[in-house]
Amino acid sequence: MSDSPATTADLVRAYYAAFNAGDRDAMLALLTDDVAHDLNQGARETGREAFAAFMRRMDTSYRERLDDIVVMTSSDGTRAAAEYVVHGEYLADDAGLPPARGQRYVLPGGAFFAIRDGRIARVSNYYNLEDWIAQVG
C-alpha cells in the first residue's frame, strides 16, 4: 500500500518540524526500525538506533535550524525530496573537520526520502561540504 503524496509531504514536514524543535524522539518516531540513513559524502547507516546516535553526535557539534523548506513528492507517495537552507552554528570540533569556534554558517541543502507504511524508510542528505568548510575555516 502506498501513501498519498499529501500524506508523504506532511510526514516530511513533520520530520523537519521535529528537527527544528529539537525533538529527537518525535523525529525517531517517524522512521522505520530499519531506516537507511545516507550521510552526506559518507557511508550508509542502518536502523533507528544508528540514526539516534548520529543525531546525538550532531547535536554535540552543531546547532542548526532549517528554513525555506520545500517538499516534493512522487505521484504514488513512496518517495519525496526536500530542499532547504541550513542556518547553523559550529559548537564543538567534529572529527576530521576544522576546529569549532562558534562559527555561523548558512548553507543550502537537500534530502531524498523513501516512504514505507507511513514512515520514513530512507533519508539521503546532501550539501556542499566545501562551501561549509570555507564558511567555518
C-alpha positions, 0 to 999 in steps of 0.5 A: 500500500502506498501513501498519498503524496499529501500524506508523504509531504506532511510526514516530511514536514513533520520530520523537519518540524521535529528537527527544528524543535529539537525533538529527537524522539518525535523525529525517531518516531517517524522512521522505520526500525530499519531506516537507511540513513545516507550521510552526506559524502559518507557511508550508509547507516542502518536502523533507528538506533544508528540514526539516534546516535548520529543525531546525538553526535550532531547535536554535540557539534552543531546547532542548526535550524532549517528554513525555506523548506520545500517538499516534493513528492512522487505521484504514488507517495513512496518517495519525496525530496526536500530542499532547504537552507541550513542556518547553523552554528559550529559548537564543538570540533567534529572529527576530521573537520576544522576546529569549532569556534562558534562559527555561523554558517548558512548553507543550502541543502537537500534530502531524498526520502523513501516512504514505507507504511507511513514512515520514513524508510530512507533519508539521503542528505546532501550539501556542499561540504566545501562551501561549509568548510570555507564558511567555518575555516 
